[in-house]
Structures are given as structure tokens and as C-alpha cells.
Amino acid sequence: MSNNHDLVEARYGFPVEVDDGGSETIQTLLGHRSCRRFKPDKLADPMVNLLLSCAQSAPTKSNLQQYSIVMTTDDAKRGEIVSLVPTMPWIADAPLVLVFLGDVRRIRRLAEMRGHEYRNDNADTFMNATIDAALAMQAFMVAAESLGLGTCPISYVRNRIHDLTRILDLPDGVFPIAGLTVGWPATAGTLSLRLPQDVVVHRDVYDDSALEHDIAAYDDRAHDHQPLAPAKQRHTNRYGVLEKCTWSEKVARQLSVPERDGFADYLKSRKINLT
């Protein structure tokens, strides 16, 4: 088993002074990597039930528990979901595909059951439901990876959000956050370098005055660690193919084109108010 120092250095690409103490949980978190190749072995129901219990042990705003999970093990149903993401055919190889959902339908129904007026159809409730679902997914991932399983969150499912809503038969008040593939990894996967703490963590006040310098250094480390292949470069029809396409260039290219700009209209159509 690696020590904390080695795992943190691998995560940032340079040494960081960290505490020697820890646990298997810390090492699981530090060693996270997305898994996109799975063995065909199925997951036993008791194991899945354990992982779902871990997901439901995550914090939830005011214990409102405003999320749901659709679990797909049926090949036909999974095939429909795979068809929505043609650039990720490996999803079909995952023994388990979950979709984590924000769910404000349940609390609306509770208000009706108890004879109270529901008066929190607003942006804050949408955010609370989204965070509840995200925390549950993260707890599931940590638990799964601690057992040696591989996982990969898939936000791309929201690119075909109307189709996904139809496939999962989602009622008003329930909306997709992300998919999650789970299974026994066929390969170790690649560990992604993260931004240094100096960029992400601010002391007392927000300060990004050194951003250009810090990002240039990060771009170099990330490129040395894992050069971005031409096929992974974004919008090459607009910007061409670079011999060295850095992380910041990839991000800037990606966000130069609107993504999922119909999401607010989708939420409105599902009776979710963002005012």
C-alpha cells in the first residue's frame, strides 16, 4: 500500500507536506481514478445493497433526502441509455449503471399528504436536491472504490435529457444529475493531475492574482503526465489540432461553445422553478 506522501505527489505532480496518519478511506480518496473498462463479472445483490446503504448515509439538507437513484441492470434498458452516449460505448460493458436524480416530487407529495401548502418551488430547493444527489453519488463511489470496484460519473447523459427522461419514465419534479458506471475494473485506469491547492484554496479572502503563473505551471505538469491526444482536443474544426494542447486550452475551447443551454427550459417543463 502506498503512503500518503506518494499518493498526494502523484495527484499534484509535485511533493506536498501532508500528515503521515490516515486510513484506507483516505488512500481510496487519494487514489481515485475513473474506470472505463470493466470485467464482465456481475455485482452480487448484497454488495449493491451495501453500496446503496453507503450512498444513503451521505449528508442531506435538513434530512429532506431530495434525491432518488435509478439502478439499471437490465440489458435492454442499459442499451437504451448507452444509445444516448455514442462516444462512450464502454458504458455497455459496465455490470451496473446508475442514474442519480434530484427529486423534489417526493416532498411535494408529502406536503399534499399532510395537508400543507408547498411553498418552496425555487432555485434554492433545486440546488439542495442537486447537492443531495451529488453527495449520495460521491458516497457510493468512495464505498465502491474501497472494495476494489471501478466507477465513472457520466454527466453526458444530460445532453440527451429529454430522451433519458422518457427512458426512465421520470415524472415532474424529478431530474437527472449524472449517470454512474460501476464494475470490476479490467485496467487500472489513469490518475488525473489536479490543480494545486494554491489555485483552489484561498486564505481568508478570494485571491486569484497569481492564476496565470500557476495555470502555466499546471499545464506543463499535466501535459508531461498525460499529453492530450489529437482525438481528445475539443472543437478542432474551429481551432485546429495543437502539438501541445494544454488543460487550460482544452477547457477554454470546450466552454467557447454553449453546452446544455436548454437545461433551464427542461427544468421548467418538469415543473421546477428557478426563481
N, C-alpha and C positions, 0 to 999 in steps of 0.2 A: 504494500500500500504506500502511495506517495505521501510525502509530508506536506503541510500547509504551504510552506515556502515555495516548494517546487510547483504546486498547483496554481498558486497565485502568480508566480512568474510566468507560467505557461499561459495564463489568462490575459496578462497585460503585455507580455513580451519583454519585460524587464523586472528586476528584483524589487520587491516591496517588503518593508518590515512588517511582519504580522505575528500574531501570537502563535506559540507552538501548540497550545492546547486545542482541543476540538473534539470532534466526534465523527462518526460515519456520515451523519447528516450533512455536516459542513463539507466533508470531502465529496459527497454526492453533488452538492450545490456547485462547488468549485469545478468539478469535472464535467458539468453538463455539456452535452453536445447533441445537436439534432440528429435523429436517426431516420434515414430514408431508404434503408434496405433491411428487410425483415426475413427471418426464417418462417417457414410455413406453420410452425407449431402453434396450436391454439392455446389460449389462456383459460385455465380452469375457472369455473364459476366462483368457487370460494375465493380465489385470488382477486378476481374482478370485484367481488363484493367487498373485499378488504380495501381495495384501492378507492372504490366509491365512498366507503366509510371515511377514508382519509380526506377525500375531496370535501365531504360534508362537515368535516371538522375544521375547515378554514373559517376565519373570521367573517362575519356578515353584519352589515349595518343594522344596528338596533335589533339584531336577531330576526330581521324581516325575511331573510332567506329568499331573496328575489332572483332566483335563477333556477333553471332546470337543465337536465342533460338528456340528450337522445343518444342511445347506445345502439350501434348497428353492427350486428354480426351476420345478418342475412346477406348472402352473396348478391342477390338481385338488388336489394336496397343499397348496398355498398357500391354496386356497379353504377347505379343512378348518380350517386354522389361523385364517383370517380369521373363520370362523363362531364361533370361541370368544370373539372380541372384538367384539361387535356395535357397541360405541360407537366403534370405530376402523375404519370401512370403508375408509379410505385405505390400510390395510395391503395391500389387494388391488392397489393401483397400484404398489407397490414392485417393481422388477425382481428383487430378491433379498431373501429373508427367511432369516435365520439363527437358530438356537436354540443358545445356549451352555449346556453341560451340565457339572455336576460329575460326575466319573467315577471311582469307586473300584473299579469292576468290573475294570478293566484290571490294577491292581496286585494284586488278589486272584488273578486268573488267573496273573499272573507268579509269585506265591508258589507256587501249585499246580504250575506248570510246572517250577519249580526245586526242588520237594520240600521247601519250608519252610512252617512254620506261620505263618499270617497272624494277627497279634495286635494290630492297630491299628484295630479297628472301634469308633471312639469319636468324641466331639464334635470333638476337635481335627482328626481326619482330615477330617470333614465341612467344618470351617472352611477347612482347607488347600485342599480341592478347590474350594470356593466362590470363594476368593480367586484360585486359579489361573485359573478360568474368567472371573472378572471382569477380571483383568489382561489376559487374552488379548482379551477383548471391547474393552477400552479401547484396546489397541494397534491393533486392527483399525479402530476408529473414527477414531483420530488419523491413521492412514495413509490411510483413505478420504477424510477431510475435507481432507487435504493435497493430494489430487488433484482437489479440487473437488466431490466427491460429498457427498451429504447422508445422515445417519444418524439413527435414533431408537431407543433401547433401549425395550423393552416388558416391564415386569415383570408386567403384567396377565395374561400367559399362565399365571401360576401360580394365578390364580383358577379356572382350569379344568384343574388339573394332572393329574387322572386321565384326562380326555379327551385332553390333549396327549400324555400317556404312551402312550395307545393309538394315536394318530395316528402318532407317531414310532417306535412299537414299541420302547420303551425297556426294557431288561432290568433286573433287580435290580442295585442299586449305581450306577445312573445316574439323575440327577435334573435337571430344568430349573432354570436360573438366570434367564435372561431371553431374550426374543427381540430381534432387531435387524433393522430395515428399512434397506435400502441402495439408493441410486439417484441419478440426476442430479436435483438439486432444480429444481422448477418455480417456486418462490418462494424469496426469501432467508430467510424464517423470522424469528422474533422472538428477540432476545437476552434472556435472563433475568437479572435482577439477582441477585447473590449476597449472602449475609450478609457484613458487614465482617470484616476479618481480626481485629479486636479481639474479636469474638464466637467465632470458630472457633479462633484460635491463642492458646495460653496460654504464658506465660513461666515456665518452671521448675516451677510448680505450677498445678493447675487452679483457676481463679477465675472464677465467673460472677456476681459480686456486682453488676455493672452491667447484667445481662441485660435487665431491664425497660426501662431507659432506651434501651439500644442497639436492642432489638427495636422499640420505638415509632418510633424514627427510621428504621429499616429499613422498617417497614410503610408509613410515609409515602412514602419514596422509591419503593418497589416499586409502590404504588398510583398515584403520579404517572407512573411509567414505563409501566405497563400495568394499568389498572383491571380488576378481576376481574368479568367479565360475570356476570349472574344465573345463566346456564346452567352456569357453571363453579363456582358456590358449592356446597359439599358439604352433603348432608342437609338440604335446605331444607324438607322435610316435617316435620322436627323443630325446626329453628331459624329458619325463615323466610328471607326474602331481604333482605339489607342493601344500602343505597345504597353504603356503603363497606365491603366485605368484605376485610379485610387478609390478608396472608400468614399471620400467626400465628393468626388466626381460622379460616382455611381449614384449616390444619394441625391445630388443636385439634379442629375438627369432624370431620375425616377420621379421626383416631385415637380419637374417642369411641365408635366402632363397631368391633368386632373385625374384623380383616382376615386372611383365610387362616389362621384359628385351627386348621385341621385339618392344617397343614403337617407338624408333628411326627409325627402319625399316618401321614401319607402316607410320610414317610421310613422309619418303622418298617416299613411294609408293603413297602417296597423293600429291606429287609434293611440299613438304615443306622441304626446305633445312636448315640444322642446322649448316652450316659452317659460 
